[in-house]
Amino acid sequence: MLLKKTLAANRKALVLCPMPAADTIDTALWRHDPESWIPHGLDDANGAAYCDVWVSSDMAANPINADYLFLLHGSAPAQWAGFTRCFCLFDGKSDAQLHQARNHWKAWQELDDTTFGYYAQNAEGGWDKKN
């Protein structure tokens, strides 16, 4: 849903995560909804010039010059330059993921020109801003 909203806003999205999660996301993006699959690429595949979504297990890669960044499974980019929005997604029911997200939050507070917001997904699939 977040990637569809990104595309609707005419933005490009880079999804960073380690293997094998990157393979799983790649498969899910092709199969999730047969009526509205999301064209994308994975790691060093061909086609970066034609995609607005890219999945990468290389934390230094951004082959599509995406301006929206999605971080999964504790990923962090090698550099932040060029991104206008970042989404750090984690399972709030996992103590390990929650601890890692809190550590990232603390470390990222020192980034210049950055505004932070925390949202939690609600039962209807929407997102609620938390304080």
C-alpha positions as CSV (number, residue, x, y, z in Angstrom):
1,M,0.0,0.0,0.0
2,L,2.8,2.5,0.8
3,L,4.5,1.8,-2.5
4,K,1.3,2.4,-4.4
5,K,0.9,5.7,-2.5
6,T,4.4,6.6,-3.4
7,L,3.8,5.9,-7.1
8,A,0.5,7.9,-7.0
9,A,2.6,10.8,-5.6
10,N,4.9,10.5,-8.7
11,R,7.8,9.5,-6.5
12,K,10.4,6.8,-6.9
13,A,10.9,4.3,-4.1
14,L,14.0,2.3,-3.0
15,V,13.4,-0.6,-0.6
16,L,16.5,-1.6,1.3
17,C,16.7,-4.9,3.1
18,P,19.0,-7.9,3.4
19,M,18.7,-11.2,1.6
20,P,16.6,-13.4,1.7
21,A,14.0,-10.7,2.6
22,A,14.8,-8.8,-0.6
23,D,13.9,-11.9,-2.7
24,T,10.7,-12.4,-0.7
25,I,9.7,-8.7,-1.3
26,D,10.6,-9.1,-5.0
27,T,8.3,-12.1,-5.3
28,A,5.5,-10.4,-3.3
29,L,5.6,-7.3,-5.5
30,W,5.0,-9.4,-8.6
31,R,2.3,-11.6,-7.1
32,H,0.5,-9.4,-4.5
33,D,-2.3,-8.2,-6.6
34,P,-2.6,-9.6,-10.2
35,E,-4.6,-6.6,-11.3
36,S,-2.1,-4.0,-10.1
37,W,1.4,-5.5,-9.7
38,I,4.2,-3.1,-9.2
39,P,7.0,-3.2,-11.8
40,H,10.4,-3.1,-10.1
41,G,13.8,-4.5,-10.1
42,L,16.1,-6.3,-7.7
43,D,19.7,-5.7,-6.9
44,D,21.8,-5.7,-10.2
45,A,18.9,-6.7,-12.5
46,N,18.5,-4.9,-15.8
47,G,15.7,-2.3,-16.2
48,A,16.6,0.4,-13.6
49,A,16.0,3.1,-16.3
50,Y,12.4,1.9,-16.6
51,C,11.3,1.4,-12.9
52,D,10.0,3.7,-10.2
53,V,10.5,1.0,-7.5
54,W,13.7,-0.9,-6.7
55,V,14.5,-3.5,-4.1
56,S,18.1,-3.7,-3.0
57,S,20.2,-5.7,-0.5
58,D,23.1,-3.3,-1.2
59,M,22.9,-0.5,1.4
60,A,24.9,1.8,-0.9
61,A,22.8,1.3,-4.0
62,N,20.2,3.6,-5.5
63,P,20.1,2.7,-9.2
64,I,16.9,4.6,-9.8
65,N,17.8,7.8,-7.9
66,A,14.7,7.2,-5.7
67,D,13.7,10.1,-3.4
68,Y,11.6,7.9,-1.1
69,L,13.4,5.3,1.0
70,F,11.9,2.2,2.7
71,L,14.1,0.5,5.3
72,L,13.2,-3.1,6.4
73,H,14.8,-5.6,8.7
74,G,17.1,-3.1,10.4
75,S,18.6,-1.7,7.2
76,A,20.2,1.7,7.0
77,P,21.5,3.4,3.9
78,A,25.2,4.1,3.4
79,Q,24.3,7.7,2.8
80,W,21.1,9.8,3.2
81,A,21.8,12.4,0.4
82,G,19.0,12.6,-2.2
83,F,16.2,11.1,-0.1
84,T,13.3,13.4,0.8
85,R,11.3,10.9,2.8
86,C,12.3,7.7,4.7
87,F,10.1,5.0,6.1
88,C,11.6,2.7,8.7
89,L,9.2,-0.2,8.8
90,F,9.4,-2.8,11.6
91,D,7.2,-5.3,13.5
92,G,6.2,-3.6,16.7
93,K,5.4,-7.0,18.2
94,S,9.0,-8.1,17.9
95,D,11.1,-7.1,20.8
96,A,14.3,-7.4,18.6
97,Q,12.9,-5.2,15.8
98,L,11.5,-2.7,18.3
99,H,14.8,-2.4,20.1
100,Q,16.6,-1.9,16.8
101,A,14.1,0.7,15.6
102,R,14.6,2.6,18.9
103,N,18.4,2.6,18.5
104,H,18.1,3.8,14.9
105,W,15.7,6.6,16.0
106,K,18.2,7.8,18.6
107,A,21.1,7.7,16.2
108,W,19.2,9.4,13.4
109,Q,18.2,12.3,15.7
110,E,21.6,13.7,14.9
111,L,21.0,14.0,11.2
112,D,20.8,17.6,9.9
113,D,17.6,19.0,8.4
114,T,15.5,16.0,9.5
115,T,11.9,15.9,10.8
116,F,10.8,12.7,12.6
117,G,7.4,11.2,12.9
118,Y,6.2,7.9,14.3
119,Y,3.1,6.2,12.9
120,A,1.5,2.9,13.8
121,Q,-0.8,0.9,11.6
122,N,-4.3,0.6,12.9
123,A,-6.8,-2.4,12.6
124,E,-8.3,-0.9,9.4
125,G,-4.9,-0.8,7.6
126,G,-4.5,3.0,8.0
127,W,-1.7,4.8,9.8
128,D,-2.1,6.8,13.1
129,K,0.4,9.4,14.2
130,K,1.8,8.7,17.6
131,N,3.3,11.2,20.1
